[in-house]
Amino acid sequence: MINPNPDAKIRSLKLAICQLTFLMLGVTLLVDSVNGFFLSGMGIDPKLSAMFKLTLLFLVLLQVGAESKRALAYSLTILIFFLVGPVITLVDTLDAAGFIDDFTSSLKILTALFIFVYCCLMADKWPVLTEKYGQMAIKFGFLILLSNIILGVLGFGFSSYGGAEDGDNEEIGVKGFFYAGNEVSGIFIVLFGVILHLLWIRSRRLYFLFAPIAMVCGLLIATKAAMLAGVAMVFAIPLFNERNKLLNLTWLKLKMAFPLIVVGIILAVVLLPVFEATGLLGRFMWFYEKKGIIGILLSGRDEFVVNMMQVFEHHTNLLDYVFGLSKTGLGLLTKNAMEIDPIDMYLWHGLPGLLFFLVNATIFLRVSYLATRIPTSTWGPSVLVINLILIGVSVVAGHIFTSGMLAPLLGLVNGMAYIDLVNQRRRLCKSPNINVAA
């Protein structure tokens, strides 16, 4: 009797775990919705989302370690640097619950990079399967988001502003059973950006049919990030699909300029009564009268930062400057988050946090830009648009690179852009005489 090949068994087991991981990536938003359903309907938080994502992260790191011990070592080293500030706060306060919150916050910030590294390793090993599973996960996530928006329109779930959860009777915007507010804007940018791009490269007619739906969904969510991103993506996706002609004046840019002007007029004239009826116009006018343009753009976060700088100057030492106060430590002095990602990451984790933000954003931009320059790229243009918008939102409204809800999808879509680079490299190895921009 011939014994089965042990290598084949190991390979089969690794493939099964990989399939399970991408399945879990696909249903993360569904788990968030179920968790939100319990919060909305029963007022209890079963922690399903936290436990699910912790399990997902464990599976991801397990596979990263199996494929590359160096990648796992780098990942854990970054986590250790992130925990120096929280450990110092734990020693000072003996607040174990606060340390657990800081640890969870650190994992949320690092999840996008961990997922990205995982996708890169799987793309080098199984490029076709990784792209297939990744695309299925993104499309299923889009259906979950769209379903929650529809449920919100029908009156179920939470509102973006106001409502019982905020102690305000005036409700603005819909987000279904997603409890987080601005994080839904980030998910909207990622998923609608990908779907818009896939429609553009497959059917221009379907793209122009779906584009108004994307803008309306942004208006329904009603956050500034979602509303502005909905319009920006509709016009940016076609332009970025010009790839190596992105910086040139082309007929497409001239053609897109006309509807952009038309949409501007529609937003200024037709939708003005809608904004007034929903209370958004009054909200904007109040901010403008009290705090000016910067107040509207930052929604009062500039005041948080000014107060924080005063507190930080008088209540910190050298270790705090280097390793941060931790989220718990900052909360003991002032508001525990400024809701501006690079500032929050510095305050929580010091120089390692700020450096991580800059390096992580640079890596994502570089990979998506290189993928965009490939004529046959499937993911590059959309991921580049998504990254640019998300980085802008992270500086203005926060809740992007610190979002545990968005992190798995953010790492996944950037991993899909890396697959374009892998496929290009394989084509060049097979046909070295092909002249392709890279």
C-alpha positions as CSV (number, residue, x, y, z in Angstrom):
1,M,0.0,0.0,0.0
2,I,1.4,3.4,-1.0
3,N,1.3,6.1,1.6
4,P,-0.1,9.4,0.4
5,N,2.4,12.1,-0.4
6,P,2.8,14.2,2.8
7,D,3.7,17.3,0.8
8,A,0.4,17.0,-1.1
9,K,-1.5,16.8,2.2
10,I,0.2,19.9,3.6
11,R,-0.4,21.8,0.4
12,S,-4.1,20.7,0.5
13,L,-4.4,21.8,4.1
14,K,-2.8,25.2,3.3
15,L,-5.2,25.7,0.4
16,A,-8.2,24.9,2.6
17,I,-7.0,27.4,5.3
18,C,-6.4,30.0,2.5
19,Q,-10.0,29.5,1.2
20,L,-11.4,29.8,4.8
21,T,-9.4,33.0,5.3
22,F,-10.8,34.6,2.1
23,L,-14.3,33.4,3.1
24,M,-13.9,35.2,6.4
25,L,-12.7,38.3,4.6
26,G,-15.8,38.2,2.5
27,V,-18.2,38.0,5.4
28,T,-16.6,40.5,7.8
29,L,-19.2,43.1,6.9
30,L,-22.0,40.6,7.4
31,V,-20.7,39.9,10.9
32,D,-20.5,43.6,11.6
33,S,-24.1,43.9,10.5
34,V,-25.2,41.0,12.7
35,N,-23.4,42.6,15.6
36,G,-25.1,46.0,14.8
37,F,-28.5,44.2,14.7
38,F,-28.1,43.0,18.3
39,L,-27.0,46.5,19.3
40,S,-30.0,48.1,17.5
41,G,-32.7,45.6,18.4
42,M,-31.7,44.5,21.9
43,G,-29.2,47.1,23.1
44,I,-26.5,44.5,23.8
45,D,-23.1,44.1,22.2
46,P,-22.3,40.3,21.8
47,K,-18.7,41.2,20.6
48,L,-19.2,38.9,17.6
49,S,-17.3,41.3,15.3
50,A,-14.3,41.6,17.7
51,M,-14.0,37.8,18.2
52,F,-14.4,37.1,14.5
53,K,-11.7,39.6,13.4
54,L,-9.4,38.4,16.1
55,T,-9.8,34.8,14.7
56,L,-9.3,36.1,11.2
57,L,-6.1,37.9,12.2
58,F,-4.8,34.8,14.0
59,L,-5.3,32.8,10.8
60,V,-3.6,35.4,8.7
61,L,-0.5,35.6,10.9
62,L,-0.4,31.9,11.1
63,Q,-0.2,31.6,7.3
64,V,2.2,34.6,7.1
65,G,4.5,32.8,9.4
66,A,4.2,29.5,7.5
67,E,5.2,31.3,4.2
68,S,7.7,33.8,5.5
69,K,9.2,33.8,9.0
70,R,10.8,37.2,8.2
71,A,7.5,38.8,7.3
72,L,6.0,37.4,10.6
73,A,9.0,38.7,12.6
74,Y,8.6,42.2,11.1
75,S,4.9,42.2,11.7
76,L,5.3,41.2,15.4
77,T,8.1,43.7,15.8
78,I,5.8,46.5,14.7
79,L,3.2,45.3,17.1
80,I,5.7,45.3,20.0
81,F,6.7,48.9,19.2
82,F,3.0,49.9,19.2
83,L,2.5,48.4,22.6
84,V,5.4,50.3,24.4
85,G,3.2,53.3,25.1
86,P,0.2,51.3,26.3
87,V,2.6,49.2,28.6
88,I,4.0,52.4,30.1
89,T,0.4,53.6,30.8
90,L,-0.5,50.2,32.3
91,V,2.4,50.5,34.7
92,D,1.4,54.0,35.7
93,T,-2.4,53.3,36.0
94,L,-2.7,49.6,36.6
95,D,-5.8,49.8,34.3
96,A,-5.9,46.3,32.7
97,A,-9.2,47.1,30.8
98,G,-7.5,50.2,29.3
99,F,-4.5,48.1,28.2
100,I,-6.8,45.6,26.5
101,D,-8.5,48.5,24.7
102,D,-5.1,49.8,23.6
103,F,-4.0,46.4,22.5
104,T,-7.2,46.0,20.4
105,S,-6.7,49.5,19.0
106,S,-3.2,48.5,17.9
107,L,-4.4,45.4,16.2
108,K,-7.1,47.5,14.3
109,I,-4.4,49.8,13.0
110,L,-2.1,47.0,11.9
111,T,-4.7,44.8,10.4
112,A,-4.7,46.4,7.0
113,L,-1.0,45.9,6.6
114,F,-1.2,42.3,7.9
115,I,-3.9,41.5,5.4
116,F,-1.9,43.2,2.6
117,V,1.2,41.2,3.4
118,Y,-0.9,38.0,3.5
119,C,-2.4,38.7,0.1
120,C,1.1,39.4,-1.3
121,L,2.4,36.1,-0.1
122,M,-0.7,34.2,-1.4
123,A,-0.4,36.1,-4.7
124,D,3.1,34.9,-5.2
125,K,2.0,31.3,-4.4
126,W,-1.5,31.1,-5.9
127,P,-2.1,34.2,-8.0
128,V,-5.1,33.0,-9.9
129,L,-6.9,31.6,-6.9
130,T,-6.0,34.7,-4.7
131,E,-7.5,37.0,-7.3
132,K,-10.6,34.9,-7.7
133,Y,-11.2,34.6,-4.0
134,G,-10.4,38.3,-3.4
135,Q,-12.8,39.5,-6.0
136,M,-15.5,37.3,-4.7
137,A,-14.9,38.7,-1.2
138,I,-15.1,42.3,-2.4
139,K,-18.2,41.7,-4.4
140,F,-20.0,40.0,-1.5
141,G,-18.9,42.9,0.8
142,F,-20.4,45.3,-1.7
143,L,-23.8,43.4,-1.6
144,I,-23.8,43.6,2.2
145,L,-23.1,47.3,2.1
146,L,-25.8,48.0,-0.5
147,S,-28.2,45.9,1.5
148,N,-27.6,47.9,4.6
149,I,-28.1,51.2,2.7
150,I,-31.4,49.9,1.4
151,L,-32.4,48.7,5.0
152,G,-31.5,52.2,6.2
153,V,-33.7,53.8,3.6
154,L,-36.6,51.5,4.8
155,G,-36.1,52.8,8.3
156,F,-34.1,50.0,9.9
157,G,-30.8,50.3,11.8
158,F,-28.8,53.4,12.7
159,S,-28.6,56.9,11.3
160,S,-25.3,58.6,10.4
161,Y,-26.0,61.6,12.6
162,G,-28.5,62.0,15.5
163,G,-30.9,59.3,16.6
164,A,-31.2,57.5,19.9
165,E,-27.6,56.4,20.0
166,D,-26.4,60.0,19.9
167,G,-29.1,61.4,22.2
168,D,-30.6,63.5,19.4
169,N,-34.1,63.2,17.9
170,E,-33.0,64.6,14.5
171,E,-31.7,61.8,12.3
172,I,-29.6,62.4,9.2
173,G,-28.2,59.8,6.9
174,V,-28.5,56.0,6.8
175,K,-26.0,53.2,7.5
176,G,-28.2,50.2,8.1
177,F,-27.0,48.0,10.9
178,F,-23.4,49.3,10.8
179,Y,-22.9,50.9,14.2
180,A,-19.8,52.9,13.2
181,G,-20.3,56.2,11.4
182,N,-17.4,57.6,9.5
183,E,-16.0,54.1,9.0
184,V,-19.0,53.4,6.7
185,S,-17.8,56.2,4.5
186,G,-14.4,54.4,4.2
187,I,-16.2,51.2,3.3
188,F,-18.3,53.0,0.8
189,I,-15.2,54.5,-0.9
190,V,-13.5,51.1,-1.1
191,L,-16.4,49.0,-2.4
192,F,-18.1,51.4,-4.7
193,G,-14.7,52.5,-6.1
194,V,-13.9,48.9,-7.0
195,I,-17.4,48.2,-8.5
196,L,-17.3,51.5,-10.5
197,H,-13.9,50.5,-11.9
198,L,-14.9,46.9,-12.8
199,L,-18.0,48.3,-14.6
200,W,-15.9,50.8,-16.5
201,I,-13.5,48.2,-17.9
202,R,-16.3,45.8,-18.8
203,S,-19.3,48.0,-19.9
204,R,-19.3,51.8,-20.3
205,R,-23.1,51.7,-20.5
206,L,-23.5,49.9,-17.2
207,Y,-21.0,52.3,-15.7
208,F,-23.0,55.4,-16.6
209,L,-26.2,53.7,-15.4
210,F,-24.5,52.8,-12.0
211,A,-22.7,56.1,-11.5
212,P,-25.9,58.0,-10.4
213,I,-26.6,55.2,-8.0
214,A,-23.2,55.6,-6.4
215,M,-23.6,59.3,-6.0
216,V,-27.1,58.8,-4.5
217,C,-25.8,56.2,-2.0
218,G,-23.1,58.7,-0.9
219,L,-25.9,61.3,-0.3
220,L,-27.9,58.8,1.6
221,I,-25.0,58.0,3.9
222,A,-24.8,61.8,4.3
223,T,-21.3,62.1,5.7
224,K,-19.1,64.7,3.9
225,A,-16.6,62.0,3.0
226,A,-19.2,59.8,1.4
227,M,-21.0,62.6,-0.5
228,L,-17.8,64.1,-1.9
229,A,-16.2,60.8,-2.6
230,G,-19.2,59.5,-4.5
231,V,-18.9,62.4,-6.9
232,A,-15.1,62.3,-7.0
233,M,-15.0,58.5,-7.8
234,V,-17.5,58.8,-10.6
235,F,-15.2,61.2,-12.5
236,A,-11.8,60.0,-11.3
237,I,-12.3,56.3,-12.2
238,P,-12.4,57.0,-16.0
239,L,-9.6,59.4,-15.9
240,F,-7.3,57.1,-13.9
241,N,-8.1,54.4,-16.4
242,E,-6.1,56.4,-19.0
243,R,-3.1,55.1,-17.0
244,N,0.1,56.4,-18.7
245,K,-1.9,59.3,-20.2
246,L,-3.2,60.4,-16.7
247,L,-1.3,63.7,-16.7
248,N,-1.9,64.5,-20.4
249,L,-4.8,66.6,-21.8
250,T,-7.1,64.1,-23.6
251,W,-10.5,64.1,-25.2
252,L,-11.8,62.0,-22.3
253,K,-10.9,64.7,-19.8
254,L,-12.6,67.3,-22.0
255,K,-15.7,65.1,-22.2
256,M,-15.8,64.5,-18.5
257,A,-15.5,68.2,-17.8
258,F,-18.9,69.0,-19.2
259,P,-20.9,66.5,-17.0
260,L,-18.8,67.6,-14.0
261,I,-20.1,71.2,-14.6
262,V,-23.6,69.9,-15.0
263,V,-23.4,67.8,-11.8
264,G,-22.1,70.9,-10.0
265,I,-25.1,72.9,-11.1
266,I,-27.5,70.1,-10.1
267,L,-25.9,69.9,-6.7
268,A,-26.1,73.7,-6.3
269,V,-29.7,74.1,-7.5
270,V,-31.7,70.9,-7.5
271,L,-30.4,69.3,-4.4
272,L,-30.4,72.4,-2.3
273,P,-34.0,71.8,-1.1
274,V,-33.0,68.2,-0.2
275,F,-30.1,69.4,1.9
276,E,-32.4,71.9,3.6
277,A,-35.1,69.3,4.3
278,T,-32.7,66.8,5.8
279,G,-31.0,69.3,8.0
280,L,-27.7,69.1,6.3
281,L,-27.8,72.7,5.0
282,G,-28.6,74.0,8.5
283,R,-25.7,72.0,9.9
284,F,-23.3,73.4,7.3
285,M,-24.5,77.0,7.8
286,W,-24.1,76.7,11.5
287,F,-20.5,75.5,11.2
288,Y,-19.7,78.2,8.7
289,E,-21.1,81.0,10.8
290,K,-19.4,79.7,14.0
291,K,-16.2,78.2,12.8
292,G,-15.6,79.1,9.1
293,I,-14.4,76.9,6.2
294,I,-11.9,75.0,8.4
295,G,-14.6,74.3,10.9
296,I,-16.8,72.8,8.1
297,L,-13.9,70.8,6.7
298,L,-12.8,69.4,10.0
299,S,-16.1,69.5,11.9
300,G,-14.5,71.1,14.9
301,R,-11.6,68.7,15.1
302,D,-9.2,71.7,14.8
303,E,-10.4,72.7,18.3
304,F,-9.6,69.2,19.6
305,V,-6.1,69.5,18.3
306,V,-5.5,72.9,19.8
307,N,-6.7,71.7,23.2
308,M,-4.6,68.6,22.8
309,M,-1.4,70.5,22.0
310,Q,-1.8,72.5,25.2
311,V,-2.4,69.4,27.3
312,F,0.4,67.5,25.6
313,E,2.9,70.3,26.2
314,H,2.3,70.4,30.0
315,H,1.6,66.8,30.9
316,T,4.1,64.7,28.9
317,N,7.7,63.6,29.2
318,L,10.4,62.3,26.8
319,L,9.0,58.8,26.7
320,D,5.5,60.1,25.8
321,Y,7.0,62.1,22.9
322,V,8.8,59.0,21.6
323,F,6.3,56.2,22.3
324,G,3.0,58.1,22.7
325,L,0.5,58.3,25.5
326,S,-1.7,55.3,24.4
327,K,-5.4,55.8,23.8
328,T,-6.1,55.2,27.4
329,G,-3.5,57.6,28.6
330,L,-4.7,60.3,26.2
331,G,-8.2,59.8,27.5
332,L,-7.1,60.6,31.0
333,L,-5.9,64.0,29.9
334,T,-8.3,65.0,27.2
335,K,-10.5,63.5,24.4
336,N,-9.1,60.0,23.6
337,A,-9.1,60.7,19.9
338,M,-8.6,63.8,17.7
339,E,-10.3,61.9,14.8
340,I,-7.4,62.8,12.5
341,D,-5.5,59.6,11.8
342,P,-1.8,60.7,11.7
343,I,-2.3,62.8,14.8
344,D,-4.1,60.0,16.7
345,M,-1.5,57.4,15.7
346,Y,1.3,59.7,17.0
347,L,-0.6,60.5,20.2
348,W,-1.4,56.8,20.8
349,H,1.9,55.2,19.6
350,G,4.4,58.0,19.3
351,L,7.0,58.1,16.6
352,P,6.4,54.4,15.6
353,G,2.7,55.2,15.0
354,L,3.4,58.3,12.9
355,L,6.2,56.5,10.9
356,F,3.8,53.6,10.4
357,F,1.1,55.9,8.9
358,L,3.6,57.5,6.5
359,V,5.2,54.2,5.4
360,N,1.9,52.3,5.1
361,A,0.4,55.0,3.0
362,T,3.5,55.2,0.8
363,I,3.5,51.4,0.3
364,F,-0.2,51.4,-0.7
365,L,0.3,54.4,-3.0
366,R,3.4,53.0,-4.7
367,V,1.9,49.5,-5.3
368,S,-1.3,50.9,-6.7
369,Y,0.5,53.5,-8.9
370,L,2.8,50.8,-10.4
371,A,-0.2,48.6,-11.0
372,T,-2.0,51.5,-12.7
373,R,0.8,51.9,-15.2
374,I,0.3,48.4,-16.4
375,P,-2.0,48.5,-19.5
376,T,-3.6,45.2,-18.6
377,S,-4.1,46.0,-14.9
378,T,-7.4,44.9,-13.4
379,W,-7.2,46.6,-10.1
380,G,-4.5,49.4,-10.2
381,P,-6.6,52.5,-11.3
382,S,-9.4,51.9,-8.8
383,V,-7.1,51.1,-5.9
384,L,-5.0,54.2,-6.6
385,V,-8.1,56.4,-6.6
386,I,-9.3,54.7,-3.4
387,N,-6.0,55.2,-1.7
388,L,-5.8,58.9,-2.6
389,I,-9.3,59.6,-1.4
390,L,-8.9,57.5,1.8
391,I,-5.6,59.3,2.7
392,G,-7.3,62.6,2.2
393,V,-10.3,61.5,4.4
394,S,-8.0,60.2,7.1
395,V,-6.4,63.6,7.5
396,V,-9.7,65.5,7.5
397,A,-12.2,63.1,9.1
398,G,-10.2,60.2,10.5
399,H,-11.5,56.7,11.1
400,I,-9.7,55.3,8.1
401,F,-6.3,53.8,9.1
402,T,-7.6,53.4,12.7
403,S,-10.8,51.6,11.6
404,G,-11.1,47.9,12.5
405,M,-14.2,47.7,10.3
406,L,-12.4,49.0,7.2
407,A,-9.0,47.5,7.7
408,P,-9.6,44.0,6.2
409,L,-11.0,45.4,3.0
410,L,-8.3,48.1,2.8
411,G,-5.6,45.5,3.0
412,L,-7.5,43.2,0.6
413,V,-7.9,45.7,-2.2
414,N,-4.3,46.7,-2.0
415,G,-3.4,43.1,-2.2
416,M,-5.4,42.8,-5.4
417,A,-3.3,45.7,-6.8
418,Y,-0.2,43.7,-5.9
419,I,-1.6,40.8,-7.9
420,D,-1.4,43.0,-11.0
421,L,2.3,43.4,-10.4
422,V,2.7,39.6,-10.0
423,N,0.8,38.9,-13.2
424,Q,2.9,41.4,-15.0
425,R,6.1,39.9,-13.7
426,R,5.0,36.5,-14.9
427,R,4.1,37.7,-18.3
428,L,7.5,39.4,-18.7
429,C,9.3,36.2,-17.6
430,K,7.4,34.2,-20.2
431,S,7.8,36.9,-23.0
432,P,10.8,39.1,-22.2
433,N,10.6,41.0,-25.5
434,I,7.1,42.5,-24.7
435,N,7.4,46.2,-24.3
436,V,5.1,47.1,-21.4
437,A,5.2,50.1,-19.1
438,A,6.2,49.0,-15.6
